[in-house]
Amino acid sequence: MCDREYSQSDFDQGTIRIQTPGKHCIKENIIFKPNPGSHLHPNAPGAWFPNNNNQFPGSTNQLQGGQFVLGFLTAISVEGDNVIIDLQGFEIKSSIDFCIQQRFFSIIELAQVHHGSANFNPNGVKIQNITIQNGILGLSSHYGIHSNSAKDIKMKNLIIKDFEVGGIHLNKFDHATISNVTIGPSSTDVRVTGLYSNARFALLALRALRTHFISNPPIPSITFNGGRTVSFKEIGGNLIEAMDLVFRVLIGDLTETSVINGVRVSDNPNYIAGKRLFVNTNKLPDGSTLYGIIANSDDHDGSLNIDDVRIHGLKMSVNEVPAVYFNKCLEKDDDITIQKGPFADVLDLRLAVNDTDAALIDNHSVDGNSLNDIQYIGNPLIDAQIAIAEFATGNLRFGTHIDTHLINWAKGESSFPSSCADFVCNGDIMFHTNQGITGLKVEGSYDGDVATQVRIRDLQIDDLDNQSPLVSNACGNYSGPHDGGNPRQLHLEGGMGTDCKGINLLNVDVAMMDESRIANLNSSYGDTIGFNVGEGTIVDFEAGSDMIIKDLTSASDLSEGQYDLLVEHGKSPYPNNFGVCTIKNDGKIIEDIADGKDQSYCTKGSKGYVYVDRHPVFEVNGTGNPAGFAIMCVLIACIVGYLRGIVS
């Protein structure tokens, strides 16, 4: 018996905010597309955004903050205890146009805090006793289910698919169960790059600043390199036109041969710039990571049960963005301050210059003066980022940080300060740490005696495919955060965006029951690990349990000649590294399995694996792949590793 039922018309008004206990039911298929903008002007003020500040706090004044300061981030937000969401066999998904316009959207949010200032639970109380069941969670630009600090969560009888970041994210969970759930495939129709969301949110800052100038005239102008003078109003107009044209072409409202005001779309300078910025040509997720399930807990008494779960069909291609900073120019030794726009959007220097100059960035670690002569040409997004930095003060800057060295160079008043510029690598366009694809990642808490408990029964992970290109060399042969890698990445890992892992466990006690399988994992240009038993982890294969790991491929698109050149030019083993492991063990594995099934196979990578050969080709229960590093093997458990606490 349902206490409340919801139909399409309820979702047309925006996010369903569940604040009362009971059983909340979906009565038909739902396509989430609230407050759509006109297809003629999809980025007009208020388009795709909430406009009722009482119902959706933060929606009409971004400077004040609130749950909806960044728009509709979820179709359903659960903001109270003792709630059952019953999909009753129906599907909830976003429309493709909404998915393009809102790049931080999850279908269901079990929320305390979501995306910084968007706070769904300002009192900070953990919601608890939540069940989500019986249906399909479809197209989303982030997660199917996203949870912050929730307790006693049950997810069962679900299909979660067509996501861009992950199926389920349980952040700071305290007791959760996932049963009879299929996760995947991830979206293969990601039409825009991460830069489109940066532009969407940059418009919020531009509009707030323009309102300030209308009340405090005059509206300023800025002259960029080459004598290109643009008013602040034109900067906003250029960005909107670039976004509008790209959006309309992507949804089929226009073609490149369409004519607007006597100009073919393909000849419009703002469309040309927008296409370079925003069109995602391979249509795969381009962010830092892609997960089936990611769960982390800061409660060593917490538990996670995974029963009869399949994770499959995850594909991505990470866009690594070398983030420029100028600490040496300022003679600063403190924390690195990267150049970024108003909402943590990294300024991508490669897109501020022509392709010839952009290619020089990869050589900067070898020749510190290689960028002396690069010239700013700009584009609608970076022009906007620089204009906000130039003209905004106080809270109108939002989170913008762009140094005068970069601003003066963009204005043509000085050359690029190559000798005192540096880069941080292994991050995406939001400076998130690149980690590639992982089917299941669980990170728990360990107090020296008790760790977060994980029980895995009948888990299947298959068909994970990381198509990310080779790692940038802008930061040289870095191996970790101390020498050019992202400050939140692991040591001795180098570039991580190309990695592919089936299971990754850290600081948890795990009981493996019945049979689990990991199969068909591939990285085009990086490492592949079937089962990563990380620091502080104990895995107990209980009596009668089996684990099958097979068909793992690393560096499948890397030729022998390419590999030799990487080594010759100091680009491997760091930051580009390659290897295959069935199980990489830095924890402890307790085995109770049949004799002869205790082998772990690893090829030479650059992370301390078992070294077999410089460039091996394996033929274990299958055929090797001479084009790359390949292994096909069957594993039921593996060799006993080190004691708890060994640092990976």
SULUR-V839233 format. One record per residue. N is the residue number from 0. RES is the residue in three letters. PHI is phi in whole degrees, -180 to 180 (NA if undefined). BURIAL is b if it has 9 or more other ideal C-beta (glycine too) atoms within 8 Angstrom, else e. D_LAST is the distance of its C-alpha to the last C-alpha in whole Angstrom. Layout:
BEGIN
n=[N & N]
res=[RES & RES]
phi=[PHI & PHI]
burial=[BURIAL & BURIAL]
d_last=[D_LAST & D_LAST]
END
This chain:
BEGIN
n=[0 & 1 & 2 & 3 & 4 & 5 & 6 & 7 & 8 & 9 & 10 & 11 & 12 & 13 & 14 & 15 & 16 & 17 & 18 & 19 & 20 & 21 & 22 & 23 & 24 & 25 & 26 & 27 & 28 & 29 & 30 & 31 & 32 & 33 & 34 & 35 & 36 & 37 & 38 & 39 & 40 & 41 & 42 & 43 & 44 & 45 & 46 & 47 & 48 & 49 & 50 & 51 & 52 & 53 & 54 & 55 & 56 & 57 & 58 & 59 & 60 & 61 & 62 & 63 & 64 & 65 & 66 & 67 & 68 & 69 & 70 & 71 & 72 & 73 & 74 & 75 & 76 & 77 & 78 & 79 & 80 & 81 & 82 & 83 & 84 & 85 & 86 & 87 & 88 & 89 & 90 & 91 & 92 & 93 & 94 & 95 & 96 & 97 & 98 & 99 & 100 & 101 & 102 & 103 & 104 & 105 & 106 & 107 & 108 & 109 & 110 & 111 & 112 & 113 & 114 & 115 & 116 & 117 & 118 & 119 & 120 & 121 & 122 & 123 & 124 & 125 & 126 & 127 & 128 & 129 & 130 & 131 & 132 & 133 & 134 & 135 & 136 & 137 & 138 & 139 & 140 & 141 & 142 & 143 & 144 & 145 & 146 & 147 & 148 & 149 & 150 & 151 & 152 & 153 & 154 & 155 & 156 & 157 & 158 & 159 & 160 & 161 & 162 & 163 & 164 & 165 & 166 & 167 & 168 & 169 & 170 & 171 & 172 & 173 & 174 & 175 & 176 & 177 & 178 & 179 & 180 & 181 & 182 & 183 & 184 & 185 & 186 & 187 & 188 & 189 & 190 & 191 & 192 & 193 & 194 & 195 & 196 & 197 & 198 & 199 & 200 & 201 & 202 & 203 & 204 & 205 & 206 & 207 & 208 & 209 & 210 & 211 & 212 & 213 & 214 & 215 & 216 & 217 & 218 & 219 & 220 & 221 & 222 & 223 & 224 & 225 & 226 & 227 & 228 & 229 & 230 & 231 & 232 & 233 & 234 & 235 & 236 & 237 & 238 & 239 & 240 & 241 & 242 & 243 & 244 & 245 & 246 & 247 & 248 & 249 & 250 & 251 & 252 & 253 & 254 & 255 & 256 & 257 & 258 & 259 & 260 & 261 & 262 & 263 & 264 & 265 & 266 & 267 & 268 & 269 & 270 & 271 & 272 & 273 & 274 & 275 & 276 & 277 & 278 & 279 & 280 & 281 & 282 & 283 & 284 & 285 & 286 & 287 & 288 & 289 & 290 & 291 & 292 & 293 & 294 & 295 & 296 & 297 & 298 & 299 & 300 & 301 & 302 & 303 & 304 & 305 & 306 & 307 & 308 & 309 & 310 & 311 & 312 & 313 & 314 & 315 & 316 & 317 & 318 & 319 & 320 & 321 & 322 & 323 & 324 & 325 & 326 & 327 & 328 & 329 & 330 & 331 & 332 & 333 & 334 & 335 & 336 & 337 & 338 & 339 & 340 & 341 & 342 & 343 & 344 & 345 & 346 & 347 & 348 & 349 & 350 & 351 & 352 & 353 & 354 & 355 & 356 & 357 & 358 & 359 & 360 & 361 & 362 & 363 & 364 & 365 & 366 & 367 & 368 & 369 & 370 & 371 & 372 & 373 & 374 & 375 & 376 & 377 & 378 & 379 & 380 & 381 & 382 & 383 & 384 & 385 & 386 & 387 & 388 & 389 & 390 & 391 & 392 & 393 & 394 & 395 & 396 & 397 & 398 & 399 & 400 & 401 & 402 & 403 & 404 & 405 & 406 & 407 & 408 & 409 & 410 & 411 & 412 & 413 & 414 & 415 & 416 & 417 & 418 & 419 & 420 & 421 & 422 & 423 & 424 & 425 & 426 & 427 & 428 & 429 & 430 & 431 & 432 & 433 & 434 & 435 & 436 & 437 & 438 & 439 & 440 & 441 & 442 & 443 & 444 & 445 & 446 & 447 & 448 & 449 & 450 & 451 & 452 & 453 & 454 & 455 & 456 & 457 & 458 & 459 & 460 & 461 & 462 & 463 & 464 & 465 & 466 & 467 & 468 & 469 & 470 & 471 & 472 & 473 & 474 & 475 & 476 & 477 & 478 & 479 & 480 & 481 & 482 & 483 & 484 & 485 & 486 & 487 & 488 & 489 & 490 & 491 & 492 & 493 & 494 & 495 & 496 & 497 & 498 & 499 & 500 & 501 & 502 & 503 & 504 & 505 & 506 & 507 & 508 & 509 & 510 & 511 & 512 & 513 & 514 & 515 & 516 & 517 & 518 & 519 & 520 & 521 & 522 & 523 & 524 & 525 & 526 & 527 & 528 & 529 & 530 & 531 & 532 & 533 & 534 & 535 & 536 & 537 & 538 & 539 & 540 & 541 & 542 & 543 & 544 & 545 & 546 & 547 & 548 & 549 & 550 & 551 & 552 & 553 & 554 & 555 & 556 & 557 & 558 & 559 & 560 & 561 & 562 & 563 & 564 & 565 & 566 & 567 & 568 & 569 & 570 & 571 & 572 & 573 & 574 & 575 & 576 & 577 & 578 & 579 & 580 & 581 & 582 & 583 & 584 & 585 & 586 & 587 & 588 & 589 & 590 & 591 & 592 & 593 & 594 & 595 & 596 & 597 & 598 & 599 & 600 & 601 & 602 & 603 & 604 & 605 & 606 & 607 & 608 & 609 & 610 & 611 & 612 & 613 & 614 & 615 & 616 & 617 & 618 & 619 & 620 & 621 & 622 & 623 & 624 & 625 & 626 & 627 & 628 & 629 & 630 & 631 & 632 & 633 & 634 & 635 & 636 & 637 & 638 & 639 & 640 & 641 & 642 & 643 & 644 & 645 & 646 & 647]
res=[MET & CYS & ASP & ARG & GLU & TYR & SER & GLN & SER & ASP & PHE & ASP & GLN & GLY & THR & ILE & ARG & ILE & GLN & THR & PRO & GLY & LYS & HIS & CYS & ILE & LYS & GLU & ASN & ILE & ILE & PHE & LYS & PRO & ASN & PRO & GLY & SER & HIS & LEU & HIS & PRO & ASN & ALA & PRO & GLY & ALA & TRP & PHE & PRO & ASN & ASN & ASN & ASN & GLN & PHE & PRO & GLY & SER & THR & ASN & GLN & LEU & GLN & GLY & GLY & GLN & PHE & VAL & LEU & GLY & PHE & LEU & THR & ALA & ILE & SER & VAL & GLU & GLY & ASP & ASN & VAL & ILE & ILE & ASP & LEU & GLN & GLY & PHE & GLU & ILE & LYS & SER & SER & ILE & ASP & PHE & CYS & ILE & GLN & GLN & ARG & PHE & PHE & SER & ILE & ILE & GLU & LEU & ALA & GLN & VAL & HIS & HIS & GLY & SER & ALA & ASN & PHE & ASN & PRO & ASN & GLY & VAL & LYS & ILE & GLN & ASN & ILE & THR & ILE & GLN & ASN & GLY & ILE & LEU & GLY & LEU & SER & SER & HIS & TYR & GLY & ILE & HIS & SER & ASN & SER & ALA & LYS & ASP & ILE & LYS & MET & LYS & ASN & LEU & ILE & ILE & LYS & ASP & PHE & GLU & VAL & GLY & GLY & ILE & HIS & LEU & ASN & LYS & PHE & ASP & HIS & ALA & THR & ILE & SER & ASN & VAL & THR & ILE & GLY & PRO & SER & SER & THR & ASP & VAL & ARG & VAL & THR & GLY & LEU & TYR & SER & ASN & ALA & ARG & PHE & ALA & LEU & LEU & ALA & LEU & ARG & ALA & LEU & ARG & THR & HIS & PHE & ILE & SER & ASN & PRO & PRO & ILE & PRO & SER & ILE & THR & PHE & ASN & GLY & GLY & ARG & THR & VAL & SER & PHE & LYS & GLU & ILE & GLY & GLY & ASN & LEU & ILE & GLU & ALA & MET & ASP & LEU & VAL & PHE & ARG & VAL & LEU & ILE & GLY & ASP & LEU & THR & GLU & THR & SER & VAL & ILE & ASN & GLY & VAL & ARG & VAL & SER & ASP & ASN & PRO & ASN & TYR & ILE & ALA & GLY & LYS & ARG & LEU & PHE & VAL & ASN & THR & ASN & LYS & LEU & PRO & ASP & GLY & SER & THR & LEU & TYR & GLY & ILE & ILE & ALA & ASN & SER & ASP & ASP & HIS & ASP & GLY & SER & LEU & ASN & ILE & ASP & ASP & VAL & ARG & ILE & HIS & GLY & LEU & LYS & MET & SER & VAL & ASN & GLU & VAL & PRO & ALA & VAL & TYR & PHE & ASN & LYS & CYS & LEU & GLU & LYS & ASP & ASP & ASP & ILE & THR & ILE & GLN & LYS & GLY & PRO & PHE & ALA & ASP & VAL & LEU & ASP & LEU & ARG & LEU & ALA & VAL & ASN & ASP & THR & ASP & ALA & ALA & LEU & ILE & ASP & ASN & HIS & SER & VAL & ASP & GLY & ASN & SER & LEU & ASN & ASP & ILE & GLN & TYR & ILE & GLY & ASN & PRO & LEU & ILE & ASP & ALA & GLN & ILE & ALA & ILE & ALA & GLU & PHE & ALA & THR & GLY & ASN & LEU & ARG & PHE & GLY & THR & HIS & ILE & ASP & THR & HIS & LEU & ILE & ASN & TRP & ALA & LYS & GLY & GLU & SER & SER & PHE & PRO & SER & SER & CYS & ALA & ASP & PHE & VAL & CYS & ASN & GLY & ASP & ILE & MET & PHE & HIS & THR & ASN & GLN & GLY & ILE & THR & GLY & LEU & LYS & VAL & GLU & GLY & SER & TYR & ASP & GLY & ASP & VAL & ALA & THR & GLN & VAL & ARG & ILE & ARG & ASP & LEU & GLN & ILE & ASP & ASP & LEU & ASP & ASN & GLN & SER & PRO & LEU & VAL & SER & ASN & ALA & CYS & GLY & ASN & TYR & SER & GLY & PRO & HIS & ASP & GLY & GLY & ASN & PRO & ARG & GLN & LEU & HIS & LEU & GLU & GLY & GLY & MET & GLY & THR & ASP & CYS & LYS & GLY & ILE & ASN & LEU & LEU & ASN & VAL & ASP & VAL & ALA & MET & MET & ASP & GLU & SER & ARG & ILE & ALA & ASN & LEU & ASN & SER & SER & TYR & GLY & ASP & THR & ILE & GLY & PHE & ASN & VAL & GLY & GLU & GLY & THR & ILE & VAL & ASP & PHE & GLU & ALA & GLY & SER & ASP & MET & ILE & ILE & LYS & ASP & LEU & THR & SER & ALA & SER & ASP & LEU & SER & GLU & GLY & GLN & TYR & ASP & LEU & LEU & VAL & GLU & HIS & GLY & LYS & SER & PRO & TYR & PRO & ASN & ASN & PHE & GLY & VAL & CYS & THR & ILE & LYS & ASN & ASP & GLY & LYS & ILE & ILE & GLU & ASP & ILE & ALA & ASP & GLY & LYS & ASP & GLN & SER & TYR & CYS & THR & LYS & GLY & SER & LYS & GLY & TYR & VAL & TYR & VAL & ASP & ARG & HIS & PRO & VAL & PHE & GLU & VAL & ASN & GLY & THR & GLY & ASN & PRO & ALA & GLY & PHE & ALA & ILE & MET & CYS & VAL & LEU & ILE & ALA & CYS & ILE & VAL & GLY & TYR & LEU & ARG & GLY & ILE & VAL & SER]
phi=[NA & -90 & -82 & -153 & -117 & -128 & -120 & -56 & -62 & -68 & -77 & -64 & -86 & 128 & -58 & -82 & -102 & -91 & -121 & -122 & -70 & 131 & -99 & -109 & -117 & -96 & -108 & -163 & -62 & -120 & -113 & -86 & -156 & -73 & 47 & -67 & -79 & -65 & -66 & -74 & -138 & -68 & -113 & -67 & -54 & 86 & -65 & 69 & -108 & -67 & -135 & -116 & -70 & -73 & -79 & -129 & -57 & 94 & -76 & -111 & -149 & -66 & -72 & -88 & 76 & 140 & -59 & -117 & -63 & -103 & 101 & -80 & -94 & -158 & -80 & -131 & -113 & -96 & -122 & -149 & -85 & 58 & -120 & -113 & -106 & -111 & -76 & 53 & 87 & -94 & -117 & -115 & -150 & -87 & -72 & -67 & -71 & -65 & -61 & -69 & -81 & -123 & -92 & -125 & -101 & -119 & -66 & -126 & -119 & -99 & -114 & -111 & -133 & -136 & 56 & 69 & -76 & -84 & -102 & -88 & -146 & -63 & -83 & 72 & -91 & -69 & -79 & -149 & 60 & -119 & -124 & -125 & -152 & 66 & 173 & -123 & -110 & -102 & -51 & -150 & -87 & -128 & -118 & -73 & -128 & -127 & -133 & -125 & 58 & -99 & -127 & 56 & -107 & -125 & -124 & -149 & 55 & -127 & -117 & -123 & -149 & 59 & -99 & -113 & -120 & -173 & -76 & -133 & -126 & -109 & -94 & 57 & -73 & -140 & 76 & -148 & -132 & -124 & -140 & 51 & -126 & -109 & -119 & 118 & -76 & -72 & -67 & -118 & -132 & -86 & -85 & -122 & -80 & -61 & -66 & -66 & -66 & -58 & -68 & -56 & -79 & -61 & -61 & -62 & -69 & -61 & -70 & -64 & -71 & -66 & -59 & -62 & -70 & -63 & -81 & -132 & -66 & -89 & -78 & -80 & -126 & -134 & -106 & -91 & -49 & 88 & 82 & -81 & -100 & -134 & -76 & -61 & -63 & -67 & -60 & -64 & -64 & -63 & -66 & -63 & -64 & -61 & -69 & -60 & -66 & -62 & -57 & -67 & -68 & -67 & -94 & 87 & -74 & -133 & -120 & -67 & -91 & -62 & -114 & -126 & 53 & 81 & -122 & -63 & -55 & -65 & -99 & -73 & -58 & -72 & -69 & -59 & -67 & -65 & -63 & -64 & -79 & -108 & -82 & -93 & -68 & -94 & 62 & -102 & -54 & -119 & -79 & -75 & -147 & -142 & -122 & -78 & -132 & -127 & -139 & -135 & -137 & -102 & -113 & -70 & -93 & -75 & -149 & -136 & -112 & -120 & -137 & 59 & -124 & -119 & -120 & -153 & 68 & -90 & -136 & -157 & -145 & -67 & -97 & -76 & -120 & -64 & -96 & -85 & -148 & -131 & -57 & -66 & -63 & -95 & 55 & -107 & -109 & -83 & -56 & -63 & -117 & -76 & -82 & -148 & -88 & -71 & -125 & 65 & -82 & -67 & -78 & -88 & -59 & -60 & -92 & -89 & -130 & -76 & -64 & -64 & -67 & -61 & -65 & -71 & -61 & -68 & -101 & -64 & -68 & -89 & -128 & -64 & -102 & -66 & -105 & -55 & -105 & -67 & -118 & -73 & -112 & 74 & -164 & -57 & -76 & -71 & -55 & -67 & -60 & -71 & -64 & -62 & -64 & -73 & -109 & -83 & -132 & 59 & -73 & -72 & -78 & 52 & -106 & -64 & -142 & -134 & -70 & -62 & -58 & -75 & -62 & -64 & -65 & -62 & -84 & 77 & -92 & -157 & -79 & -68 & -80 & -61 & -68 & -113 & -91 & -141 & -130 & -113 & -112 & 65 & -134 & -98 & -71 & -109 & 68 & -69 & -72 & -69 & -136 & 75 & -102 & -138 & -67 & -134 & -124 & -129 & -122 & -108 & -127 & -132 & -101 & 98 & -136 & -122 & -119 & -54 & -94 & -129 & -120 & -120 & -135 & 55 & -102 & -122 & -126 & -152 & 60 & -103 & -138 & -95 & -99 & -62 & -76 & -57 & -71 & -62 & -104 & -61 & -106 & 74 & -91 & -67 & -118 & -168 & -69 & -81 & -137 & 126 & -81 & -60 & -61 & -105 & -89 & -79 & -73 & 56 & -118 & 62 & -71 & -114 & -65 & -90 & -71 & -140 & -129 & -77 & -128 & -133 & -123 & -139 & 56 & -139 & -103 & -120 & -109 & -96 & -128 & 56 & -115 & -122 & -136 & -131 & -151 & 59 & -105 & -141 & -123 & -67 & -141 & -158 & -82 & -133 & -129 & -70 & -138 & -100 & -95 & -88 & -51 & 71 & -115 & -117 & -115 & -112 & -82 & -72 & -55 & 83 & -86 & -130 & -133 & -110 & -124 & -153 & 59 & -104 & -132 & -119 & 52 & -67 & -102 & -96 & -86 & -58 & -65 & -62 & -60 & -62 & -67 & -60 & -65 & -61 & -96 & 71 & -104 & -153 & -77 & -126 & -84 & -88 & -136 & -139 & -179 & -129 & -135 & -68 & -133 & -106 & -118 & -117 & -118 & -137 & -118 & -103 & -109 & -143 & -136 & -68 & -61 & 81 & -117 & -121 & -108 & -124 & -107 & -138 & -94 & -69 & -119 & -149 & -129 & 86 & -71 & -66 & -85 & -108 & -164 & -68 & -145 & -82 & -127 & -99 & -133 & -120 & 54 & 176 & -117 & -80 & -126 & -64 & -77 & -150 & -97 & -132 & -146 & -126 & -152 & -120 & -128 & -126 & 77 & -160 & -66 & -70 & -97 & -93 & -73 & -55 & 104 & -66 & -77 & -76]
burial=[e & e & e & e & e & b & b & b & e & e & b & e & e & b & b & b & e & b & e & e & e & b & b & b & b & b & e & e & e & b & e & b & b & b & b & b & b & e & e & e & e & b & b & b & e & e & b & b & b & b & b & e & b & e & e & b & e & b & b & e & e & b & e & e & e & b & b & b & b & b & b & b & b & b & b & b & b & b & b & b & e & e & b & b & b & b & b & b & e & b & b & b & b & b & b & b & b & b & b & b & b & b & b & b & b & b & b & b & b & b & b & b & b & b & e & e & b & b & b & b & b & e & e & e & e & e & b & b & e & b & b & b & b & b & b & b & b & b & b & b & b & b & b & b & b & b & b & b & b & b & b & b & b & b & b & b & e & b & e & b & b & b & b & b & b & b & b & b & b & b & b & b & b & b & b & b & b & b & b & e & b & b & b & b & b & b & b & e & e & b & b & b & b & b & b & b & b & b & b & b & b & b & b & b & b & b & b & b & b & b & e & b & b & e & e & e & e & e & b & e & e & b & b & b & b & e & e & e & e & b & b & b & e & e & b & b & e & b & b & b & b & b & b & b & b & b & b & b & b & b & b & e & e & b & e & b & e & e & e & e & e & e & e & b & b & e & e & b & e & b & b & b & b & b & b & b & b & b & b & b & e & e & e & b & b & b & b & b & b & b & b & b & b & b & b & b & b & e & b & b & e & b & b & b & b & b & b & e & b & b & b & b & e & b & b & b & b & b & b & b & b & b & b & b & b & b & b & b & b & e & e & e & e & e & e & e & b & b & b & b & b & b & b & e & b & b & b & b & b & b & b & b & b & e & e & e & b & b & e & b & b & e & b & b & b & e & e & e & e & b & b & b & e & b & b & b & b & b & b & b & b & b & b & b & b & b & b & b & b & e & b & b & e & e & e & b & b & b & b & b & b & b & b & e & b & b & b & b & b & b & b & b & e & e & e & b & b & b & e & b & b & b & b & b & b & b & b & b & b & b & b & b & b & b & b & b & b & b & b & b & b & b & b & b & b & b & e & e & e & e & b & b & b & b & b & b & b & b & b & b & b & b & b & b & b & b & b & b & e & e & b & b & b & b & b & b & b & b & b & b & b & e & b & b & b & b & e & e & b & e & e & b & b & b & b & b & b & b & b & b & b & b & b & b & b & b & b & b & b & b & b & b & b & e & e & b & b & b & b & e & b & b & b & b & b & b & b & b & b & b & b & b & b & b & b & b & b & b & b & b & b & b & e & e & b & b & b & b & b & b & e & b & b & b & b & b & e & b & e & e & e & e & b & e & b & b & b & e & e & e & b & b & e & b & b & b & b & b & b & b & b & b & b & b & b & b & b & b & b & b & e & e & b & e & e & e & b & b & b & b & b & b & b & b & b & b & b & e & b & e & e & e & e & e & e & b & b & b & e & e & e & b & e & b & b & e & e & b & b & b & b & b & b & e & b & b & b & b & b & e & b & e & e & b & e & b & e & e]
d_last=[51 & 49 & 50 & 50 & 50 & 48 & 50 & 49 & 52 & 50 & 47 & 49 & 49 & 45 & 42 & 43 & 42 & 42 & 43 & 45 & 44 & 45 & 45 & 45 & 46 & 46 & 49 & 49 & 46 & 45 & 44 & 43 & 45 & 46 & 49 & 48 & 49 & 52 & 51 & 53 & 51 & 48 & 47 & 50 & 49 & 48 & 47 & 45 & 44 & 46 & 49 & 50 & 48 & 49 & 48 & 45 & 44 & 43 & 44 & 47 & 46 & 42 & 43 & 43 & 40 & 40 & 38 & 40 & 40 & 38 & 40 & 40 & 36 & 37 & 39 & 39 & 38 & 38 & 38 & 40 & 39 & 40 & 40 & 40 & 40 & 42 & 42 & 45 & 44 & 44 & 41 & 41 & 39 & 40 & 43 & 41 & 43 & 42 & 38 & 39 & 40 & 37 & 34 & 32 & 34 & 33 & 35 & 35 & 33 & 33 & 33 & 32 & 31 & 30 & 30 & 30 & 34 & 35 & 35 & 36 & 36 & 37 & 38 & 34 & 35 & 32 & 34 & 34 & 36 & 35 & 36 & 36 & 38 & 40 & 40 & 38 & 36 & 36 & 36 & 34 & 32 & 29 & 29 & 31 & 30 & 28 & 28 & 28 & 27 & 30 & 30 & 31 & 31 & 32 & 32 & 34 & 36 & 35 & 34 & 32 & 32 & 33 & 30 & 29 & 26 & 25 & 27 & 26 & 24 & 24 & 23 & 23 & 24 & 26 & 27 & 27 & 28 & 28 & 31 & 33 & 31 & 31 & 29 & 30 & 31 & 29 & 32 & 33 & 36 & 34 & 37 & 36 & 33 & 31 & 34 & 36 & 35 & 35 & 38 & 39 & 38 & 39 & 43 & 42 & 42 & 45 & 47 & 47 & 47 & 50 & 52 & 52 & 53 & 56 & 57 & 56 & 58 & 58 & 55 & 53 & 53 & 50 & 51 & 48 & 48 & 51 & 53 & 52 & 53 & 52 & 53 & 50 & 52 & 52 & 48 & 48 & 50 & 48 & 45 & 47 & 49 & 46 & 44 & 47 & 48 & 45 & 44 & 48 & 47 & 44 & 46 & 49 & 51 & 52 & 51 & 51 & 55 & 56 & 58 & 58 & 61 & 62 & 58 & 56 & 53 & 51 & 53 & 52 & 50 & 48 & 47 & 46 & 44 & 42 & 42 & 40 & 38 & 38 & 38 & 35 & 36 & 34 & 34 & 30 & 28 & 27 & 25 & 21 & 20 & 22 & 21 & 23 & 22 & 20 & 20 & 18 & 20 & 20 & 22 & 20 & 24 & 24 & 24 & 23 & 25 & 25 & 28 & 30 & 28 & 28 & 26 & 27 & 28 & 26 & 26 & 26 & 26 & 24 & 26 & 24 & 26 & 25 & 26 & 29 & 29 & 32 & 30 & 32 & 35 & 35 & 34 & 31 & 28 & 27 & 25 & 25 & 28 & 28 & 31 & 32 & 35 & 36 & 33 & 30 & 31 & 30 & 32 & 32 & 33 & 34 & 36 & 38 & 39 & 41 & 39 & 40 & 38 & 35 & 34 & 34 & 31 & 29 & 30 & 30 & 27 & 29 & 32 & 32 & 36 & 36 & 36 & 40 & 42 & 40 & 43 & 42 & 44 & 42 & 42 & 43 & 40 & 39 & 43 & 42 & 39 & 41 & 44 & 42 & 41 & 44 & 46 & 45 & 44 & 43 & 42 & 43 & 40 & 38 & 34 & 36 & 34 & 36 & 37 & 40 & 39 & 38 & 41 & 44 & 42 & 43 & 46 & 47 & 48 & 45 & 43 & 39 & 38 & 35 & 35 & 33 & 31 & 28 & 25 & 22 & 21 & 19 & 21 & 24 & 27 & 26 & 23 & 21 & 18 & 18 & 15 & 18 & 19 & 17 & 20 & 18 & 16 & 16 & 14 & 16 & 16 & 16 & 18 & 18 & 20 & 20 & 18 & 19 & 21 & 20 & 23 & 23 & 26 & 28 & 25 & 26 & 24 & 25 & 26 & 24 & 24 & 23 & 25 & 24 & 25 & 23 & 21 & 24 & 24 & 26 & 23 & 22 & 19 & 17 & 13 & 12 & 15 & 16 & 18 & 19 & 17 & 17 & 17 & 15 & 12 & 9 & 8 & 9 & 10 & 13 & 16 & 15 & 18 & 19 & 16 & 17 & 15 & 17 & 16 & 12 & 12 & 10 & 12 & 15 & 17 & 18 & 21 & 22 & 26 & 28 & 27 & 25 & 24 & 22 & 24 & 25 & 22 & 22 & 21 & 24 & 22 & 18 & 15 & 16 & 14 & 16 & 14 & 10 & 10 & 7 & 6 & 10 & 11 & 14 & 16 & 20 & 22 & 25 & 28 & 30 & 26 & 26 & 23 & 24 & 22 & 24 & 25 & 21 & 22 & 20 & 22 & 25 & 27 & 26 & 29 & 29 & 31 & 28 & 25 & 27 & 28 & 25 & 24 & 27 & 27 & 24 & 22 & 20 & 17 & 17 & 17 & 18 & 16 & 17 & 16 & 16 & 15 & 16 & 13 & 10 & 9 & 6 & 9 & 12 & 15 & 19 & 21 & 25 & 26 & 28 & 28 & 27 & 25 & 22 & 20 & 17 & 18 & 16 & 17 & 16 & 14 & 13 & 9 & 9 & 11 & 14 & 17 & 20 & 22 & 22 & 23 & 24 & 26 & 25 & 28 & 27 & 30 & 30 & 31 & 29 & 29 & 30 & 29 & 25 & 22 & 23 & 23 & 25 & 24 & 25 & 22 & 23 & 20 & 18 & 17 & 15 & 12 & 10 & 12 & 11 & 9 & 6 & 4 & 0]
END
